[in-house]
Amino acid sequence: MTATKAERHSAILELVNRGSVHTQQEIASALARRGMRATQATVSRDIQELGLVRSGGGYRSTTALVRELVLSVEVVEQMAVVKTPPGTANMVARRIDEAALPGVAGTVAGDDTIIAVLRSRGAARALKGLLASGV
């Protein structure tokens, strides 16, 4: 069966959310067991398009990791200071920027701290909601 990209992406996300894949070959094999044939190159492109990252526990969705990585959010005037574990601030900042929240003008990330510039104080609620849900 030739699966559409959307069907393949959905299946890959389901596998990743179960925490059951550690390599691209495991993803390709799991897809094949579902009747979806995909080359390693296709799986590699899918991983990049889906924004998956490889961790010690296997491939993970960056949106799912956001919830685990945000340690705190403090709003100061029209800025929010977001703390993360070392080395993860850029990934979380990218997720904030990709969410394109109307009240967030942009982010600046260091190693473990993000400054989000807010257009209004009310934007802090939307930012906190995004970071708490990981979505």
Number of C-alpha atoms within 10 A of each C-alpha: 8 10 14 10 11 10 12 20 17 13 17 23 18 12 18 18 14 10 14 16 21 16 12 17 15 14 23 22 18 18 19 14 10 13 12 17 18 19 13 15 11 15 20 15 12 18 21 11 10 16 13 20 14 14 9 7 10 14 23 25 18 20 20 15 18 24 16 14 22 22 14 14 20 13 18 12 10 15 22 23 18 23 22 23 13 11 11 20 24 18 18 27 22 15 19 22 16 10 13 11 15 12 17 23 15 18 19 15 19 15 13 18 24 23 20 24 21 23 15 14 15 11 21 23 12 14 20 18 12 18 25 16 12 20 15
